Amino acid sequence: DGFLRDDALVNVLEAADGSLWVGYARPIGVTRLELDARGAPVRATHLGQRDGLPSEQVFFLGQARGETGAVWVGTARGVARIDGAAVQVLDHQSGLAGDDCSQNAFFADGDAVW
């Protein structure tokens, strides 16, 4: 179909805007799928290190309930907050305990992210 980069998925997130975000078992970044009214994919955007992710090994995808666009991506080298075309990276230099994330490291509590 050309929309996904691999068949082995480990994370799927339905974002507030109706798009689907996919993380893979292999270190190949994430894919954002835009869907039509029937839920069929119409466009795929692949994001990796060249797009600002700190690593292409993704451990979690998340979104705070109050956020309308930002998606949080936990990687092997920090967390990326993606809001449109802007990517903000948080790592140990930003105050995280470490750069490597766990699959269970994301918790959205209303508008707050832990």
Number of C-alpha atoms within 10 A of each C-alpha: 5 7 15 18 18 12 9 11 14 15 17 17 17 15 20 16 12 14 19 18 22 22 28 23 15 15 15 18 24 25 21 22 21 18 16 12 7 6 11 10 16 10 14 18 12 16 15 17 12 10 12 17 25 25 21 22 24 31 23 23 27 22 25 21 14 13 15 12 16 20 21 21 27 31 25 17 20 23 28 23 21 18 14 9 8 12 18 14 18 18 18 13 10 11 9 13 11 14 19 19 22 13 13 10 13 20 12 13 11 11 10 12 13 8
